[in-house]
Amino acid sequence: MDTASRLEESEYFVPRPAQARYSTLGFDAVAADYYWLQAVQLLGGARADVGGKTEQVGRLIDVVTTLDPWVGHPYRFAAVWLTDSLESVETANRLLERAIAYHPADWRNRHYLGFNQFFYVGDERAAAATLEPAASMPGAPRYLGALVAKMRAGHDGLETSASFLVSLAANTSDEYARAEYMKSLDEIETERRARMLDRAREEYRARNGRDIASVEDLLRGPSPVLRRLPPAHPHLTDFRWELDPETGTIVSSFYEHRYEPKLQASDQERRDRWRREKEREAS
């Protein structure tokens, strides 16, 4: 028996959302279920080629959520699958914004949208604004508040991030969440000290015409830049400052990275490539 869906052969017509709404004769939920099944079949078929079908999936989920915007899973289904290009991600983001409008108390939609805004689009400020309300929603993972603070630090400064975490810690009854916020405050204090060392490093370059070979160089010479190094952790004493072997930046041996969201080089390259492609299309 040939059970292939017509969608697999690109024979299926996806109506415009407004057109679909007018043609359902009041059976919006039933029609939404029908188009939702088409989307599932399209990606689950025997000859599924996800990369070549995301545009059609986006159109189907648009129809589904226009007919029945109170559905839940289709929004996140789109967020998971529509990631092959910047255009697909933007489609997923529009759907997730609709999800937030109809499900304002569900942290998951904000989580997916904030992830897309940071990971694919590279807009940390928008991601932080999206995720911040989710941090205090029931069921939200404890790390969200700390993640928002880290994203905000790049644009709003360490003091703003610290104030945000102090507020979260003061207003939560979850002791585990409070512990996460306090650990993030320790990381912010370590970053403050690292930035002070960055300024001292610049002074060392200006005085000596060369860079430091180790952080301890800031203490050396007849006229050292610093008399002593600050502790590499606010409470723990068995750690030191060192130069990251890949980036050359000054880091605490406790954290081994600076206070900023981490992104793999391959992910950064993809993000930059998508941005260049969009700029070329716009020009």
Helices and strands as residue ranges (DSSP letters): G 6-9, H 17-23, H 28-44, H 50-67, H 73-81, H 86-102, H 107-116, I 117-121, H 124-131, G 132-136, H 143-156, H 158-171, H 175-208, G 215-219, E 241-243, E 250-252, H 265-282
